[in-house]
Amino acid sequence: FRSRLFSCLPFLCNLAHNTFGIDVTMATGLDASIAVAAVAAFLAVAVGMLGPVKGGGMAASSAFAWHPMLMTLAFPCLMVLGRWAYVSDSLGDKERRRPIHRALMALGAVVAICGYLGIFL
């Protein structure tokens, strides 16, 4: 699966360039894929908790409903994006990437603590 994903990225980069005139490099396409996957993980859990699905349908006012959503927002979303911001060359040099990394990781830690507290409220 991984090789198929990476093999289709040049096609998507060329499509973006030819259709919209956007010069997208392979790294930029990978960066966008990681960001989309991170946000999609959070949205999938939110729909699973609050949506009309089997095992879901919890009220948004329920503190426990926020536990899995905030933990998913913290770890596979914010912290993954924070790590990616630190190693990705598409955001510029290291001096520019460090504050983005720090902000995303700190926000991820605060959101994780809030998600943990949601168990007990």
JOURUR-V398914 format. One line per field, one symbol per residue. psi: psi as a letter, one per 40 degrees, with the letter a starting at -180 (. if undefined). Layout:
psi=???
This chain:
psi=dddddddedddddddddddeehghidddddddddddddddddddddddddigiheaeiieehdddeddddddddcecdddddddddeheeeaidddddddddddddddddddddddddde.
